[in-house]
Amino acid sequence: MLYDVTELNRWRSGNHLGQHKSGEELSYQIEQRAPHNLSLLGRGYLVGILVTQKTLAGTVLSKNISYELKEGAVYDKRINKPICIILE
């Protein structure tokens, strides 16, 4: 899912505590490394869901060994959750 967090104090400068830049895919960092959970994203605005065509999914998969194609989506293997839905 894509969130607009520009109104959250810790994201106003376009980065979060000097560790993460806006626009990055942060599912793993939030679920496994952050001292908070995903519920804090609810303070931002849900603006979309990442979707790609099957032909383009290969590019995503080839650039990150932590991702795999499974059940019509690109999954992050580290957290076993989808990060992108694939359109057939």
N, C-alpha and C positions, 0 to 999 in steps of 0.2 A: 504494500500500500504506500501511497505517496502522501506525505503530510507537509503542510506549510507551517513552519515553526518560526517564521520571521518575527512574530509578536512575542515570543517567549524570551524573557530577559537573557537567558544563557545562550541564545542563538542570534541575538540582534546583530552581531558583527559578522555573521556568516560562518562562524565556527563555534564549536562548543568546547569551552575550557581549553582552547589551543590544541585539541586532539582530533577533532572531526570537522570536516568542512561540509557545508550544506551541499546537497546534491549527491552525496555519497550513499551507497547502499550499506546500511548500518544494522541490519537485522541481527547478525551474530554478535556484534559489539553490545547492542542493547540487551539481548537475552542472556548473554554469557559473561559479560565483563562489567556492565554498568552497575553502580550501586542502587539503581532504581529499576523499575520494570517498564514494560510497554505502556502501562496505563498513563504515564506522563505525556505520551504523545497525544492523548485525548485533549490536552490543553491547546494543541494546535488545531489546524483544520485539515480534515481528510479531503484531499483534492483529486485523488485518482487511484487507480489500480494499474500496475505495470502489466502491459500486455505486449506480446510480440508475435510475429509470424513464425511458423515452424522453421522456415528457411533461415531466419535471422538468429534463432536460438543457438545454432551451432557456434556463432561468433562469441556469444556469452559463455558457452560451455568451454570453448577452447582457450579462453583467457583466464579461467579460474578453476583450479582443480577441486575446489570445495563445492562446486555446483554439479548437479546431475539432472538429466532429463527423466522425469517420472510422472506418471498419471496426468499427462497433458500440461505439465508445468515444469519450470526450472526450480529445483529444490536446492537449498543450502544444506549440504550433508552434515555440517557441524551441528545444526539445530533441527534437522529433519523437518523443515517447513518450506512451503513454496515462497519464492520471492518474485515470481513472474508467471503469469498465465500464458499459455501458448494457444493461438488461434489456428485452427486447422485450415 
